[in-house]
Amino acid sequence: MAVPKIYTLSNGVQMPTVGLGTYRVRDQATLDTCILEALRSGYRLIDTATVYRNEAAIGKTLKRIFLTSKLAPKDQGYDACYQ
């Protein structure tokens, strides 16, 4: 049985099956390299947690890339974003 590329969660959100784990990586330069290379390679899931104590460093890395997101009127929760 092949592993699916994405899983659909109970709320309908699709989540990639494979992601980059960041446990124990706290050095900013290492995080920069790992995360940016993972994104270039096609990863779309970065696993982190408060207990890893690297969320601020990951945030600094992600500020280096240009992220966009869009909502269409039919998207669930659209109205809540503008109230």
MDTraj code that builds the backbone (N, CA, C; nanometers):
import mdtraj as md
import numpy as np

residues = "MET ALA VAL PRO LYS ILE TYR THR LEU SER ASN GLY VAL GLN MET PRO THR VAL GLY LEU GLY THR TYR ARG VAL ARG ASP GLN ALA THR LEU ASP THR CYS ILE LEU GLU ALA LEU ARG SER GLY TYR ARG LEU ILE ASP THR ALA THR VAL TYR ARG ASN GLU ALA ALA ILE GLY LYS THR LEU LYS ARG ILE PHE LEU THR SER LYS LEU ALA PRO LYS ASP GLN GLY TYR ASP ALA CYS TYR GLN".split()
xyz = np.array([
    [0.0847, -0.1181, 0.0000],
    [0.0000, 0.0000, 0.0000],
    [0.0890, 0.1240, 0.0000],
    [0.0658, 0.2141, -0.0923],
    [0.1442, 0.3373, -0.1018],
    [0.0965, 0.4386, 0.0017],
    [0.1902, 0.5170, 0.0519],
    [0.1568, 0.6235, 0.1467],
    [0.1031, 0.7422, 0.0672],
    [-0.0143, 0.7950, 0.1053],
    [-0.0688, 0.9106, 0.0323],
    [0.0190, 1.0336, 0.0517],
    [0.0194, 1.1227, -0.0465],
    [0.0975, 1.2458, -0.0364],
    [0.0347, 1.3443, 0.0605],
    [-0.0957, 1.3359, 0.0759],
    [-0.1660, 1.4242, 0.1694],
    [-0.2725, 1.3453, 0.2436],
    [-0.3034, 1.3920, 0.3618],
    [-0.4151, 1.3387, 0.4389],
    [-0.5197, 1.4476, 0.4491],
    [-0.6447, 1.4088, 0.4448],
    [-0.7526, 1.5030, 0.4677],
    [-0.7956, 1.4885, 0.6133],
    [-0.7844, 1.5972, 0.6877],
    [-0.8220, 1.5977, 0.8282],
    [-0.9730, 1.6007, 0.8428],
    [-1.0215, 1.5785, 0.9629],
    [-1.1663, 1.5721, 0.9860],
    [-1.2381, 1.7028, 0.9521],
    [-1.1645, 1.8158, 0.9521],
    [-1.2255, 1.9436, 0.9180],
    [-1.2149, 1.9753, 0.7687],
    [-1.1612, 1.8790, 0.6913],
    [-1.1501, 1.8971, 0.5470],
    [-1.0177, 1.9558, 0.5009],
    [-0.9367, 2.0042, 0.5926],
    [-0.8063, 2.0607, 0.5572],
    [-0.7142, 1.9481, 0.5129],
    [-0.6410, 1.9724, 0.4052],
    [-0.5466, 1.8725, 0.3571],
    [-0.4077, 1.9042, 0.4093],
    [-0.3414, 1.8023, 0.4645],
    [-0.2100, 1.8179, 0.5263],
    [-0.1110, 1.7238, 0.4581],
    [0.0076, 1.7735, 0.4219],
    [0.1077, 1.6845, 0.3630],
    [0.1443, 1.5714, 0.4581],
    [0.1735, 1.4562, 0.4022],
    [0.2113, 1.3395, 0.4810],
    [0.3511, 1.3527, 0.5378],
    [0.4427, 1.4073, 0.4598],
    [0.5823, 1.4183, 0.4999],
    [0.6166, 1.5643, 0.5239],
    [0.6849, 1.5901, 0.6335],
    [0.7252, 1.7266, 0.6654],
    [0.8657, 1.7305, 0.7222],
    [0.9163, 1.8506, 0.7358],
    [1.0489, 1.8708, 0.7939],
    [1.0349, 1.8822, 0.9443],
    [1.1004, 1.7949, 1.0169],
    [1.1024, 1.8025, 1.1621],
    [1.2106, 1.8988, 1.2087],
    [1.1807, 1.9783, 1.3091],
    [1.2776, 2.0777, 1.3564],
    [1.3196, 2.0547, 1.5011],
    [1.2861, 1.9396, 1.5559],
    [1.3217, 1.9078, 1.6941],
    [1.4726, 1.9153, 1.7126],
    [1.5157, 1.9840, 1.8172],
    [1.6565, 2.0000, 1.8562],
    [1.7383, 2.0927, 1.7664],
    [1.6786, 2.1507, 1.6643],
    [1.7535, 2.2440, 1.5790],
    [1.7214, 2.3843, 1.6271],
    [1.8204, 2.4517, 1.6831],
    [1.7972, 2.5866, 1.7360],
    [1.8883, 2.6912, 1.6715],
    [1.9960, 2.6480, 1.6115],
    [2.0911, 2.7397, 1.5500],
    [2.0269, 2.8071, 1.4280],
    [2.0285, 2.9396, 1.4257],
    [1.9609, 3.0146, 1.3189],
    [2.0134, 2.9787, 1.1805],
    [2.1441, 2.9702, 1.1647],
    [2.2009, 2.9391, 1.0328],
    [2.1588, 2.7993, 0.9866],
    [2.1568, 2.7047, 1.0778],
    [2.1157, 2.5683, 1.0428],
    [1.9683, 2.5648, 1.0059],
    [1.8861, 2.6343, 1.0838],
    [1.7432, 2.6407, 1.0510],
    [1.7206, 2.7064, 0.9156],
    [1.7915, 2.8156, 0.8891],
    [1.7794, 2.8828, 0.7589],
    [1.8060, 2.7833, 0.6460],
    [1.9183, 2.7148, 0.6550],
    [1.9574, 2.6211, 0.5499],
    [1.8557, 2.5084, 0.5361],
    [1.8200, 2.4461, 0.6466],
    [1.7287, 2.3315, 0.6426],
    [1.5913, 2.3693, 0.5886],
    [1.5347, 2.4759, 0.6409],
    [1.3992, 2.5138, 0.6004],
    [1.3954, 2.5623, 0.4565],
    [1.4887, 2.6467, 0.4180],
    [1.4873, 2.6981, 0.2807],
    [1.5123, 2.5872, 0.1793],
    [1.6012, 2.4936, 0.2105],
    [1.6249, 2.3801, 0.1207],
    [1.5042, 2.2875, 0.1160],
    [1.4384, 2.2674, 0.2299],
    [1.3180, 2.1843, 0.2320],
    [1.2093, 2.2455, 0.1429],
    [1.1902, 2.3766, 0.1531],
    [1.0906, 2.4434, 0.0688],
    [1.1274, 2.4326, -0.0789],
    [1.2554, 2.4504, -0.1112],
    [1.2999, 2.4361, -0.2511],
    [1.2765, 2.2943, -0.3022],
    [1.2857, 2.1971, -0.2124],
    [1.2694, 2.0566, -0.2501],
    [1.1235, 2.0134, -0.2578],
    [1.0324, 2.0999, -0.2169],
    [0.8914, 2.0690, -0.2291],
    [0.8186, 2.0428, -0.0982],
    [0.8902, 2.0453, 0.0141],
    [0.8229, 2.0274, 0.1425],
    [0.7256, 2.1425, 0.1646],
    [0.6094, 2.1111, 0.2210],
    [0.5102, 2.2124, 0.2514],
    [0.4591, 2.2000, 0.3940],
    [0.5297, 2.1230, 0.4767],
    [0.4939, 2.1069, 0.6164],
    [0.6213, 2.1232, 0.6988],
    [0.6213, 2.2179, 0.7897],
    [0.7319, 2.2386, 0.8828],
    [0.6772, 2.2073, 1.0213],
    [0.7306, 2.1031, 1.0836],
    [0.6832, 2.0614, 1.2146],
    [0.7615, 2.1341, 1.3232],
    [0.6908, 2.2004, 1.4119],
    [0.7535, 2.2693, 1.5237],
    [0.6601, 2.2628, 1.6442],
    [0.7139, 2.2956, 1.7589],
    [0.6353, 2.2972, 1.8816],
    [0.7037, 2.3893, 1.9814],
    [0.6271, 2.4449, 2.0706],
    [0.6828, 2.5341, 2.1717],
    [0.7938, 2.4661, 2.2504],
    [0.7766, 2.3395, 2.2801],
    [0.8761, 2.2669, 2.3584],
    [1.0107, 2.2558, 2.2850],
    [1.0132, 2.2716, 2.1532],
    [1.1392, 2.2678, 2.0784],
    [1.2226, 2.3939, 2.1028],
    [1.1570, 2.4996, 2.1472],
    [1.2222, 2.6282, 2.1753],
    [1.2966, 2.6870, 2.0549],
    [1.2374, 2.6708, 1.9381],
    [1.2984, 2.7265, 1.8178],
    [1.1985, 2.8023, 1.7311],
    [1.0806, 2.8275, 1.7840],
    [0.9775, 2.8927, 1.7039],
    [1.0166, 3.0330, 1.6592],
    [1.0830, 3.1091, 1.7435],
    [1.1252, 3.2448, 1.7051],
    [1.2257, 3.2377, 1.5900],
    [1.3185, 3.1438, 1.5978],
    [1.4190, 3.1287, 1.4914],
    [1.3523, 3.0835, 1.3615],
    [1.2560, 2.9935, 1.3701],
    [1.1842, 2.9499, 1.2502],
    [1.1078, 3.0680, 1.1910],
    [1.0482, 3.1495, 1.2762],
    [0.9797, 3.2696, 1.2283],
    [1.0736, 3.3625, 1.1531],
    [1.1956, 3.3798, 1.2037],
    [1.2942, 3.4640, 1.1343],
    [1.3282, 3.4064, 0.9977],
    [1.3400, 3.2754, 0.9900],
    [1.3684, 3.2116, 0.8612],
    [1.2538, 3.2346, 0.7646],
    [1.1316, 3.2144, 0.8107],
    [1.0156, 3.2285, 0.7223],
    [0.9931, 3.3727, 0.6782],
    [1.0424, 3.4695, 0.7548],
    [1.0312, 3.6095, 0.7136],
    [1.1172, 3.6374, 0.5904],
    [1.2124, 3.5503, 0.5623],
    [1.3002, 3.5682, 0.4464],
    [1.2327, 3.5290, 0.3157],
    [1.1204, 3.4591, 0.3242],
    [1.0502, 3.4193, 0.2028],
    [0.9215, 3.4987, 0.1929],
    [0.8688, 3.5087, 0.0737],
    [0.7472, 3.5852, 0.0498],
    [0.6296, 3.4894, 0.0504],
    [0.5436, 3.5006, 0.1503],
    [0.4264, 3.4151, 0.1623],
    [0.3023, 3.4932, 0.1243],
    [0.2161, 3.4303, 0.0480],
    [0.0875, 3.4915, 0.0166],
    [-0.0221, 3.3910, 0.0470],
    [-0.1381, 3.4420, 0.0748],
    [-0.2542, 3.3583, 0.0980],
    [-0.3762, 3.4344, 0.0490],
    [-0.4714, 3.3624, 0.0005],
    [-0.5907, 3.4256, -0.0528],
    [-0.7142, 3.3532, -0.0021],
    [-0.8202, 3.4253, 0.0154],
    [-0.9495, 3.3686, 0.0489],
    [-1.0486, 3.4092, -0.0588],
    [-1.1303, 3.3160, -0.0972],
    [-1.2396, 3.3462, -0.1887],
    [-1.3669, 3.3567, -0.1053],
    [-1.4654, 3.4315, -0.1527],
    [-1.5894, 3.4466, -0.0753],
    [-1.6520, 3.3134, -0.0348],
    [-1.6313, 3.2090, -0.1149],
    [-1.6917, 3.0793, -0.0824],
    [-1.6120, 3.0024, 0.0233],
    [-1.4889, 3.0456, 0.0541],
    [-1.4071, 2.9767, 0.1536],
    [-1.4701, 2.9849, 0.2911],
    [-1.4696, 2.8745, 0.3616],
    [-1.5264, 2.8690, 0.4969],
    [-1.4512, 2.9658, 0.5875],
    [-1.5255, 3.0424, 0.6629],
    [-1.4653, 3.1352, 0.7570],
    [-1.4313, 3.2709, 0.6986],
    [-1.4582, 3.2923, 0.5702],
    [-1.4253, 3.4194, 0.5053],
    [-1.4861, 3.5378, 0.5781],
    [-1.6132, 3.5265, 0.6112],
    [-1.6824, 3.6376, 0.6781],
    [-1.6207, 3.6694, 0.8122],
    [-1.5749, 3.5681, 0.8843],
    [-1.5169, 3.5891, 1.0168],
    [-1.3884, 3.6703, 1.0091],
    [-1.3176, 3.6612, 0.8958],
    [-1.1913, 3.7349, 0.8818],
    [-1.2139, 3.8849, 0.8716],
    [-1.3301, 3.9249, 0.8308],
    [-1.3553, 4.0661, 0.8069],
    [-1.4586, 4.1260, 0.9005],
    [-1.4818, 4.0610, 1.0130],
    [-1.5785, 4.1140, 1.1097],
    [-1.5081, 4.1736, 1.2272],
])
top = md.Topology()
chain = top.add_chain()
for i, resn in enumerate(residues, 1):
    res = top.add_residue(resn, chain, resSeq=i)
    for name in ("N", "CA", "C"):
        top.add_atom(name, md.element.get_by_symbol(name[0]), res)
traj = md.Trajectory(xyz[None], top)
